[in-house]
Amino acid sequence: MSNYCLEKKVLKLRKSKKLRIFIFDYDVIYDANEGENPPVNEETYNVGDEITVLGIGDMTKDGFEFVEWNTEVDGEGTSYDPDDTFTMPAADVTLSAQWDAIDYTVSLTTDPEEGGTVTGNGTYNFGVSVTIEAIANPGWEFVNWTDDDDVDAVVNTDTEYNFDMPAKDVNYTANFELVGPFVINVTTIQDGGAASYTLIDRDKDDFTKIYSNYSA
C-alpha cells in the first residue's frame, strides 16, 4: 500500500472516532455540627469551579458562637471564613461549623448584706455544673435563693445549690433572716446620730453577743 493510501485511511479513522466527555456535578454541603438551621446550598458545581463560602445565615447553637467553617467536623481540616473561596475538587465538599463556648457570669448577692456570705461567683461555659453556697453569719439563718431577673422568684431553698449553667448570665440573691429570740440593748448616739443595737441570743447560757451595730 502506498504512503498516500495509508495516510487517507488514518485520516478517515480519526474523523469517524467519537469523543465522549462526561461532566459530573458535585455538591457543597453545610453542616451545623450540633447547631441548628445551617445554610442550604442548592447549587451544584463542576470540577475547577470557584466556590464562595456562605455565611451562617440563621444558624445557631445554644451557648456557643460561630468561629469558622472546616472540612472536618473536629476542626482538623482546612478552615474557611464566610466569603472565602476555593476550587471545587472532583468530590462533594462538606463544611462543618466550628463553635466556641460563650462565657456566662454568675453574680451572687446577699440580702441583707450582714446576713451572710456566698461562694460561687464567676464565669462559666454553657452546660457546665455550677455549685453556689450561702453561709449564714452568727445569729442569721439562710432562707432561700431568688432570681433577680425573674421578679425575685424563689429558685431553691438549699444553702448549697447545684445547677447546669444556662445560656445566659445568672443573678441570684441569698436571703437571710435573723434567728431569735433576742435581748436587744439599744444605745442612742446624741446630737442626731443613729442608734446602735446589740443583739444577744437569750437561748445561749453565756448570753453571747451575736451582732453589734445593726443599722436602724
C-alpha positions as a Markdown table, in Angstrom:
| # | Residue | x | y | z |
|---|---|---|---|---|
| 1 | Met | 0.0 | 0.0 | 0.0 |
| 2 | Ser | 1.3 | 3.4 | -0.9 |
| 3 | Asn | 2.0 | 6.0 | 1.7 |
| 4 | Tyr | -0.7 | 8.1 | 0.2 |
| 5 | Cys | -3.4 | 5.4 | 0.7 |
| 6 | Leu | -2.2 | 4.8 | 4.3 |
| 7 | Glu | -2.5 | 8.4 | 5.2 |
| 8 | Lys | -6.0 | 8.6 | 3.8 |
| 9 | Lys | -7.1 | 5.6 | 5.9 |
| 10 | Val | -5.7 | 7.0 | 9.1 |
| 11 | Leu | -7.4 | 10.4 | 8.4 |
| 12 | Lys | -10.7 | 8.6 | 7.9 |
| 13 | Leu | -10.4 | 6.8 | 11.2 |
| 14 | Arg | -9.7 | 10.0 | 13.0 |
| 15 | Lys | -12.7 | 11.7 | 11.6 |
| 16 | Ser | -15.1 | 8.9 | 12.5 |
| 17 | Lys | -13.9 | 8.5 | 16.1 |
| 18 | Lys | -16.5 | 9.9 | 18.6 |
| 19 | Leu | -15.3 | 11.9 | 21.6 |
| 20 | Arg | -17.3 | 11.4 | 24.7 |
| 21 | Ile | -17.0 | 14.0 | 27.6 |
| 22 | Phe | -18.6 | 13.2 | 30.9 |
| 23 | Ile | -19.3 | 16.2 | 33.2 |
| 24 | Phe | -20.1 | 15.4 | 36.9 |
| 25 | Asp | -22.0 | 17.7 | 39.3 |
| 26 | Tyr | -20.7 | 18.0 | 42.9 |
| 27 | Asp | -22.3 | 19.5 | 46.0 |
| 28 | Val | -21.1 | 21.8 | 48.8 |
| 29 | Ile | -22.9 | 20.8 | 52.0 |
| 30 | Tyr | -23.0 | 22.9 | 55.2 |
| 31 | Asp | -23.2 | 21.1 | 58.5 |
| 32 | Ala | -24.3 | 22.9 | 61.7 |
| 33 | Asn | -22.2 | 20.5 | 63.8 |
| 34 | Glu | -24.7 | 20.1 | 66.7 |
| 35 | Gly | -26.2 | 23.5 | 65.9 |
| 36 | Glu | -29.5 | 24.4 | 64.1 |
| 37 | Asn | -30.5 | 25.8 | 60.8 |
| 38 | Pro | -27.4 | 25.6 | 58.7 |
| 39 | Pro | -27.4 | 27.4 | 55.3 |
| 40 | Val | -28.6 | 25.3 | 52.4 |
| 41 | Asn | -26.7 | 25.5 | 49.1 |
| 42 | Glu | -29.0 | 24.3 | 46.2 |
| 43 | Glu | -26.3 | 24.8 | 43.5 |
| 44 | Thr | -24.1 | 22.0 | 42.1 |
| 45 | Tyr | -20.6 | 22.5 | 40.7 |
| 46 | Asn | -18.2 | 21.1 | 38.3 |
| 47 | Val | -14.5 | 20.3 | 38.9 |
| 48 | Gly | -12.5 | 23.5 | 38.8 |
| 49 | Asp | -15.4 | 25.9 | 39.6 |
| 50 | Glu | -14.6 | 28.7 | 42.1 |
| 51 | Ile | -16.7 | 28.3 | 45.2 |
| 52 | Thr | -17.6 | 31.2 | 47.5 |
| 53 | Val | -18.2 | 30.0 | 51.1 |
| 54 | Leu | -21.6 | 31.0 | 52.5 |
| 55 | Gly | -22.2 | 32.9 | 55.7 |
| 56 | Ile | -24.0 | 31.3 | 58.7 |
| 57 | Gly | -27.5 | 32.8 | 58.0 |
| 58 | Asp | -29.9 | 31.8 | 60.8 |
| 59 | Met | -27.6 | 29.0 | 62.1 |
| 60 | Thr | -27.2 | 29.0 | 65.9 |
| 61 | Lys | -26.0 | 26.8 | 68.7 |
| 62 | Asp | -27.2 | 27.5 | 72.2 |
| 63 | Gly | -24.3 | 28.8 | 74.4 |
| 64 | Phe | -21.8 | 28.9 | 71.6 |
| 65 | Glu | -20.6 | 31.4 | 69.0 |
| 66 | Phe | -19.6 | 30.6 | 65.4 |
| 67 | Val | -15.9 | 30.7 | 64.7 |
| 68 | Glu | -15.4 | 29.3 | 61.1 |
| 69 | Trp | -16.2 | 26.5 | 58.6 |
| 70 | Asn | -13.9 | 23.5 | 58.4 |
| 71 | Thr | -13.7 | 20.5 | 56.1 |
| 72 | Glu | -13.5 | 18.2 | 59.1 |
| 73 | Val | -16.1 | 18.1 | 62.0 |
| 74 | Asp | -13.3 | 18.1 | 64.6 |
| 75 | Gly | -11.7 | 21.2 | 63.0 |
| 76 | Glu | -8.6 | 19.4 | 61.9 |
| 77 | Gly | -9.1 | 20.0 | 58.2 |
| 78 | Thr | -9.0 | 23.2 | 56.1 |
| 79 | Ser | -10.6 | 26.3 | 57.6 |
| 80 | Tyr | -12.7 | 28.8 | 55.7 |
| 81 | Asp | -14.4 | 32.1 | 56.7 |
| 82 | Pro | -17.6 | 33.2 | 55.1 |
| 83 | Asp | -16.8 | 34.7 | 51.6 |
| 84 | Asp | -13.6 | 32.8 | 51.3 |
| 85 | Thr | -13.2 | 30.9 | 48.0 |
| 86 | Phe | -11.8 | 27.5 | 47.0 |
| 87 | Thr | -11.6 | 25.5 | 43.8 |
| 88 | Met | -14.1 | 22.6 | 43.5 |
| 89 | Pro | -12.4 | 19.2 | 43.6 |
| 90 | Ala | -13.8 | 16.0 | 42.0 |
| 91 | Ala | -15.9 | 15.2 | 45.0 |
| 92 | Asp | -18.6 | 16.6 | 47.2 |
| 93 | Val | -17.4 | 19.0 | 49.9 |
| 94 | Thr | -18.9 | 19.2 | 53.5 |
| 95 | Leu | -18.1 | 22.3 | 55.5 |
| 96 | Ser | -18.8 | 21.8 | 59.3 |
| 97 | Ala | -19.4 | 24.8 | 61.6 |
| 98 | Gln | -16.8 | 25.3 | 64.4 |
| 99 | Trp | -18.0 | 26.8 | 67.7 |
| 100 | Asp | -16.5 | 28.4 | 70.8 |
| 101 | Ala | -18.4 | 28.2 | 74.1 |
| 102 | Ile | -19.6 | 31.5 | 75.4 |
| 103 | Asp | -18.6 | 32.6 | 78.9 |
| 104 | Tyr | -21.6 | 33.5 | 81.1 |
| 105 | Thr | -21.5 | 35.1 | 84.6 |
| 106 | Val | -22.9 | 34.0 | 87.9 |
| 107 | Ser | -23.3 | 37.1 | 90.2 |
| 108 | Leu | -24.4 | 36.4 | 93.7 |
| 109 | Thr | -25.5 | 38.9 | 96.4 |
| 110 | Thr | -26.8 | 38.7 | 100.0 |
| 111 | Asp | -29.9 | 40.3 | 101.5 |
| 112 | Pro | -29.4 | 41.7 | 103.9 |
| 113 | Glu | -25.7 | 42.2 | 103.4 |
| 114 | Glu | -24.8 | 41.4 | 107.1 |
| 115 | Gly | -26.8 | 38.2 | 106.9 |
| 116 | Gly | -24.0 | 36.0 | 105.5 |
| 117 | Thr | -21.7 | 35.3 | 102.6 |
| 118 | Val | -21.9 | 33.4 | 99.4 |
| 119 | Thr | -19.5 | 31.4 | 97.2 |
| 120 | Gly | -19.7 | 30.5 | 93.5 |
| 121 | Asn | -19.4 | 33.9 | 91.8 |
| 122 | Gly | -17.5 | 33.6 | 88.5 |
| 123 | Thr | -17.7 | 32.9 | 84.8 |
| 124 | Tyr | -18.8 | 29.5 | 83.4 |
| 125 | Asn | -19.4 | 27.9 | 80.0 |
| 126 | Phe | -22.9 | 26.9 | 78.9 |
| 127 | Gly | -23.9 | 23.4 | 80.3 |
| 128 | Val | -21.2 | 23.1 | 82.9 |
| 129 | Ser | -22.1 | 22.2 | 86.5 |
| 130 | Val | -22.2 | 25.2 | 88.9 |
| 131 | Thr | -22.3 | 25.0 | 92.7 |
| 132 | Ile | -23.2 | 28.0 | 94.8 |
| 133 | Glu | -23.4 | 28.2 | 98.6 |
| 134 | Ala | -24.8 | 30.5 | 101.2 |
| 135 | Ile | -23.1 | 30.7 | 104.6 |
| 136 | Ala | -25.1 | 32.4 | 107.3 |
| 137 | Asn | -23.4 | 34.7 | 109.8 |
| 138 | Pro | -23.9 | 34.0 | 113.6 |
| 139 | Gly | -27.5 | 35.0 | 114.5 |
| 140 | Trp | -28.8 | 34.6 | 111.0 |
| 141 | Glu | -30.2 | 31.7 | 109.0 |
| 142 | Phe | -30.5 | 31.1 | 105.3 |
| 143 | Val | -34.0 | 31.4 | 103.8 |
| 144 | Asn | -33.7 | 30.8 | 100.0 |
| 145 | Trp | -32.2 | 31.8 | 96.7 |
| 146 | Thr | -34.1 | 34.2 | 94.5 |
| 147 | Asp | -33.7 | 35.2 | 90.9 |
| 148 | Asp | -33.0 | 38.9 | 90.4 |
| 149 | Asp | -34.0 | 38.6 | 86.8 |
| 150 | Asp | -37.4 | 37.0 | 87.4 |
| 151 | Val | -39.1 | 39.3 | 89.9 |
| 152 | Asp | -37.3 | 37.6 | 92.8 |
| 153 | Ala | -38.8 | 34.2 | 92.1 |
| 154 | Val | -37.6 | 31.6 | 94.5 |
| 155 | Val | -35.1 | 29.3 | 92.9 |
| 156 | Asn | -34.0 | 27.0 | 95.6 |
| 157 | Thr | -34.1 | 26.7 | 99.4 |
| 158 | Asp | -30.9 | 24.7 | 100.0 |
| 159 | Thr | -27.8 | 26.5 | 101.2 |
| 160 | Glu | -25.8 | 24.6 | 98.6 |
| 161 | Tyr | -27.4 | 24.7 | 95.2 |
| 162 | Asn | -26.1 | 22.9 | 92.1 |
| 163 | Phe | -27.3 | 23.7 | 88.6 |
| 164 | Asp | -26.2 | 23.4 | 85.0 |
| 165 | Met | -25.2 | 26.8 | 83.5 |
| 166 | Pro | -27.8 | 28.2 | 81.2 |
| 167 | Ala | -27.1 | 30.2 | 78.0 |
| 168 | Lys | -27.4 | 33.5 | 79.9 |
| 169 | Asp | -26.0 | 35.3 | 82.9 |
| 170 | Val | -27.3 | 34.3 | 86.3 |
| 171 | Asn | -28.1 | 36.9 | 89.1 |
| 172 | Tyr | -29.2 | 35.2 | 92.3 |
| 173 | Thr | -29.7 | 36.6 | 95.8 |
| 174 | Ala | -29.1 | 34.6 | 99.0 |
| 175 | Asn | -31.8 | 35.7 | 101.5 |
| 176 | Phe | -31.2 | 35.5 | 105.3 |
| 177 | Glu | -33.3 | 36.3 | 108.3 |
| 178 | Leu | -32.5 | 36.8 | 112.0 |
| 179 | Val | -32.9 | 33.9 | 114.4 |
| 180 | Gly | -34.1 | 34.5 | 117.9 |
| 181 | Pro | -35.4 | 35.2 | 120.5 |
| 182 | Phe | -33.2 | 38.1 | 121.4 |
| 183 | Val | -32.5 | 40.6 | 124.1 |
| 184 | Ile | -31.9 | 44.0 | 122.4 |
| 185 | Asn | -29.7 | 46.6 | 124.0 |
| 186 | Val | -30.1 | 50.0 | 122.4 |
| 187 | Thr | -27.5 | 52.7 | 122.7 |
| 188 | Thr | -28.5 | 56.1 | 121.2 |
| 189 | Ile | -25.9 | 58.5 | 120.0 |
| 190 | Gln | -26.8 | 62.0 | 120.8 |
| 191 | Asp | -26.8 | 65.0 | 118.5 |
| 192 | Gly | -28.9 | 63.3 | 115.9 |
| 193 | Gly | -26.7 | 60.2 | 115.5 |
| 194 | Ala | -28.0 | 56.8 | 114.6 |
| 195 | Ala | -29.0 | 54.2 | 117.1 |
| 196 | Ser | -26.6 | 51.3 | 117.8 |
| 197 | Tyr | -28.1 | 47.8 | 118.5 |
| 198 | Thr | -26.5 | 44.9 | 120.3 |
| 199 | Leu | -28.4 | 41.5 | 119.8 |
| 200 | Ile | -27.9 | 38.8 | 122.4 |
| 201 | Asp | -29.2 | 35.3 | 121.9 |
| 202 | Arg | -31.0 | 34.5 | 125.2 |
| 203 | Asp | -31.1 | 30.8 | 124.4 |
| 204 | Lys | -27.3 | 30.7 | 124.9 |
| 205 | Asp | -26.2 | 30.1 | 128.6 |
| 206 | Asp | -23.5 | 32.7 | 128.4 |
| 207 | Phe | -25.7 | 35.3 | 126.7 |
| 208 | Thr | -23.2 | 35.5 | 123.8 |
| 209 | Lys | -23.3 | 38.8 | 121.9 |
| 210 | Ile | -24.0 | 37.8 | 118.3 |
| 211 | Tyr | -24.2 | 41.1 | 116.4 |
| 212 | Ser | -23.4 | 44.7 | 117.1 |
| 213 | Asn | -24.1 | 47.9 | 115.4 |
| 214 | Tyr | -27.1 | 46.6 | 113.5 |
| 215 | Ser | -28.3 | 49.7 | 111.4 |
| 216 | Ala | -31.5 | 51.3 | 112.5 |
